[in-house]
Amino acid sequence: MLYSWPAASALRLTTTTTLKVPAVDARNALATPSNWPKFVLSSSSVEGENVDTPLRPGQSVSEVFGLPLMPLYVKWECKQSSASKLDFFSPDGLAGVASDCRMEFDIVADGDDACTVEMGMSYSADSPLALAAVPLLVADNTLALKVLLPLAAQRGELAMNPPPAPAAVSKLGTMDPIAGPLVQAARRLGLMEAQEADGWDGEPSAWAEADSLPQRLSAFSQARLGGFKQALANLVAGSFDVEAVDARLDEQISAAGVVMFSFTSCPFCKKAKEELQAKGVSYKVLELDEDRDGAALRARLGARSGRTSVPSIWVGGECIGGLNDGPGLLPLDAAGQLEPKLRAVDAV
C-alpha cells in the first residue's frame, strides 16, 4: 500500500493484487458494478440502470457506502473502459467531505489464466474527516484487493451474468446495521462458517434465542431508544407519500389472517417463520429489504405499532410484536394465547 500527496488537499491510494483468472474476466468483473459489494466491505449496494453489465464510457451508477441506517452515496461515471484500463470518476464525491473522487483499475495479463490488478483511488480532501479516513480506506482497500477479491474469484462469484436486480430496491439493507457487516466479513474471511448446517448465511441463528445478548440489546433499545429508532427509520425512508404507503400497509396487513414483515437475513425472522411453519400456520410474508417501499413501510409500521424492529407480526390486523417481545410470538404461545388468536382468523 502506497499513498502520496500530489497537492496539499489531494490524496492517492494504490493497491495491487494477483488473480488466478484471465485478464479479460477480471476486467469484465471489475467493470460490472453489482460485483463491487462482493469484495469491498464498505460497499453495501450499487443502484442504477447499468449495474449488471460492464459499464461503458458515459454510463453511471450510484454506489452506497456505510451502514444501512446512515447510507452514503457516490455517483460514479465511467470515463474509460478498455481491455487493460478502467476509470470511474465522481466530481461531486461526498458533499463537504471529498470531491474529484477517482477509482482506476490497471489490468495486466500474466499468461492466459492469471493477471495483476492495480487499483488507484484518489480524491481531494474537502474536510478533516476525509484526511482522518485514510487509515480506514487503507484497510478497506487492502482487504478488498488482497483478500476478498481473490476469494470472490476463487469461488466464481465474479460471474459475467449475475441475476438481474430489481429495478428499484429498498434502502434498508439486508442486515443489522452494525453487527451484520461484521458477521458478513467474518464469514468471508473464514472466521465463521460460510453457512450454518441448514444453509443459513445471515446473522447467527443463535441470536434469536430469548436469553441471547442480541435479544437483550434489542429489548433494551426498544424500551429505552424507541424514539431514536423511529427517527432513524424516518431518516432512512426519506420523503415519501404517507397516504400511499399507509394504504399499501393496510392492504398488506389485511391480505391474510397472519402477516409478517421481515428481513431476509434476520435470525429473529427466520425463527419466527420456522415456528409458524411447525404449527402449520398459513401466513403471508413481506421482505422489507427486498421491497422498493421497504424503508417507508418500516417507518410507518413503527409509527403505527411503536416498533421498528423485525419481525413485525400481525394477527387479524393486530400487531403481536416480534419473536420474543411486544408481547411476542413465543411468549404468547407459552402463555396459551397464540392458538386462539390463530384459530380466530382461520390460520390453523
C-alpha positions, -999 to 999 in steps of 0.1 A, spaced: 0 0 0 14 34 -11 0 68 -6 12 102 -17 2 138 -16 3 154 -51 -12 186 -36 -20 199 -1 -56 187 -3 -52 157 -26 -47 120 -18 -40 89 -38 -40 53 -25 -26 24 -46 -32 -13 -40 -20 -43 -62 -31 -79 -63 -27 -110 -84 -57 -130 -95 -58 -165 -109 -83 -156 -136 -79 -145 -172 -73 -107 -176 -105 -103 -197 -126 -120 -170 -111 -98 -143 -117 -67 -164 -153 -75 -171 -160 -84 -135 -144 -52 -122 -164 -32 -147 -197 -47 -135 -209 -26 -106 -231 -53 -90 -198 -71 -83 -183 -43 -62 -201 -51 -29 -188 -87 -32 -152 -76 -24 -154 -41 -10 -165 -44 27 -176 -8 30 -198 -10 -2 -233 -22 6 -250 -19 -28 -250 -2 -62 -280 14 -78 -288 24 -113 -298 10 -147 -264 -4 -157 -254 -23 -125 -254 -59 -140 -233 -54 -171 -198 -39 -177 -200 -1 -177 -193 18 -209 -179 53 -211 -207 78 -203 -227 54 -182 -231 60 -144 -242 43 -112 -246 52 -76 -226 32 -50 -240 30 -15 -214 30 13 -215 28 51 -242 15 74 -277 8 61 -292 33 86 -268 61 75 -260 54 38 -235 75 19 -239 78 -19 -212 83 -45 -222 87 -82 -196 72 -105 -193 79 -142 -173 56 -164 -147 76 -182 -126 49 -197 -132 12 -204 -106 -8 -223 -91 -43 -221 -65 -31 -196 -78 1 -181 -110 11 -162 -115 47 -150 -145 58 -128 -149 94 -118 -171 112 -93 -166 150 -94 -191 156 -65 -179 127 -44 -193 132 -8 -205 167 -5 -185 187 20 -161 157 27 -143 148 -5 -146 157 -42 -129 147 -75 -130 111 -65 -115 86 -89 -113 48 -90 -89 33 -116 -80 -3 -124 -50 -12 -144 -51 -49 -155 -21 -67 -169 -22 -103 -181 2 -128 -165 -2 -156 -191 -36 -170 -201 -51 -177 -167 -38 -150 -143 -34 -113 -142 -22 -84 -120 -47 -57 -110 -36 -23 -96 -64 -2 -81 -57 35 -77 -81 56 -55 -77 93 -54 -97 123 -41 -95 159 -29 -100 162 8 -126 189 15 -126 184 53 -105 170 81 -128 140 80 -115 130 46 -80 130 59 -89 111 91 -105 84 69 -71 75 54 -63 45 77 -98 31 72 -95 34 34 -61 18 35 -75 -11 55 -106 -14 33 -86 -13 1 -61 -38 13 -88 -62 25 -106 -58 -8 -77 -64 -32 -56 -87 -11 -82 -110 4 -119 -106 -7 -113 -101 -44 -91 -132 -48 -116 -152 -26 -145 -140 -48 -126 -151 -79 -118 -185 -64 -155 -190 -56 -167 -180 -90 -186 -150 -76 -173 -126 -102 -197 -141 -128 -203 -123 -160 -241 -128 -159 -254 -123 -124 -291 -124 -119 -308 -91 -127 -315 -69 -97 -349 -53 -90 -355 -20 -108 -359 -3 -75 -349 -17 -41 -353 -7 -5 -326 15 12 -328 -7 43 -300 -31 35 -305 -68 45 -287 -69 78 -283 -55 113 -265 -21 106 -236 -28 130 -233 -65 137 -244 -75 102 -213 -63 83 -191 -78 109 -207 -112 106 -206 -109 68 -168 -101 70 -162 -130 94 -180 -154 71 -160 -142 41 -127 -145 59 -134 -179 73 -136 -168 109 -171 -182 109 -186 -209 88 -197 -196 55 -231 -212 61 -248 -229 90 -258 -266 87 -292 -256 72 -276 -233 46 -283 -201 65 -257 -174 59 -274 -144 76 -267 -133 112 -263 -163 135 -294 -182 143 -284 -183 180 -291 -146 182 -328 -154 182 -328 -172 215 -347 -154 242 -317 -152 265 -291 -142 239 -272 -109 242 -285 -96 209 -321 -102 221 -314 -84 253 -299 -55 235 -328 -54 211 -353 -54 241 -333 -26 258 -331 -4 227 -368 -9 221 -377 1 257 -352 29 260 -344 41 225 -377 36 207 -380 73 197 -344 74 184 -350 42 164 -382 57 149 -363 89 140 -336 67 122 -363 48 104 -378 81 92 -344 93 81 -337 62 61 -371 64 44 -366 100 34 -396 117 17 -425 96 6 -463 97 1 -475 89 36 -511 83 24 -500 59 -4 -477 40 19 -503 37 47 -528 25 21 -503 -2 10 -496 -11 46 -534 -15 52 -536 -37 21 -507 -59 32 -520 -63 68 -554 -73 56 -541 -97 29 -541 -126 53 -550 -135 88 -513 -137 98 -489 -113 82 -452 -109 89 -429 -80 79 -394 -94 77 -357 -90 67 -342 -119 47 -311 -122 68 -327 -116 103 -324 -146 126 -354 -135 146 -375 -135 114 -360 -169 104 -370 -185 137 -405 -169 137 -411 -184 102 -399 -218 114 -422 -216 145 -452 -207 123 -444 -234 98 -440 -260 125 -475 -252 137 -489 -254 102 -499 -217 102 -510 -201 70 -493 -167 68 -480 -141 44 -445 -126 45 -433 -93 31 -395 -89 30 -389 -53 36 -353 -53 24 -364 -66 -10 -393 -42 -15 -390 -9 -32 -411 7 -5 -395 -12 24 -379 17 42 -412 37 40 -432 7 51 -409 2 81 -412 38 91 -450 37 90 -450 3 108 -431 20 136 -455 49 138 -484 25 139 -471 -1 163 -444 16 183 -418 -9 169 -394 -5 140 -377 -39 146 -384 -70 127 -402 -94 126 -433 -73 129 -461 -99 132 -498 -91 127 -527 -114 135 -562 -103 125 -550 -68 119 -534 -66 154 -496 -63 159 -485 -90 184 -449 -78 183 -419 -98 172 -404 -132 181 -397 -127 218 -412 -94 228 -440 -70 221 -455 -93 237 -441 -116 210 -449 -148 192 -431 -172 216 -443 -156 248 -479 -157 236 -475 -193 226 -460 -202 260 -490 -185 277 -515 -204 256 -528 -172 240 -514 -177 205 -535 -206 192 -569 -189 200 -558 -159 180 -547 -181 151 -579 -200 151 -600 -168 152 -585 -158 118 -586 -194 104 -548 -195 101 -546 -231 115 
